[in-house]
Amino acid sequence: MVGWPGGAIPPGHPTRESAIDVLFTRAAERGEIRPEHLTDQVKSLPFDLLRHEFLMTFAPVPDDVLEEIVDTIFLLLALRH
């Protein structure tokens, strides 16, 4: 998008929030997550952890770390009983 460094959409921008909501809505429709457990903090957690990895290592995040963020941490919270 014009006006933002690197074309990034800033946090809080309606387009960014809508894209993230679509991601979680589709996952819920596929039965991969339980929408009633998706607080704002749970929704932001995988992105916060990814950002932490970028800032701490200044390197691409390895696949095993991505899998751990999603499968071990996020899905545990999004599927809790």
Secondary structure, DSSP 4 states (H G I P E B T S, - for coil): -TTSGGGPPPTT-HHHHHHHHHHHHHHHHTTSS-GGG--HHHHHHHHHHHHHHHHHHSSPPPHHHHHIIIIIIIHHHHS--
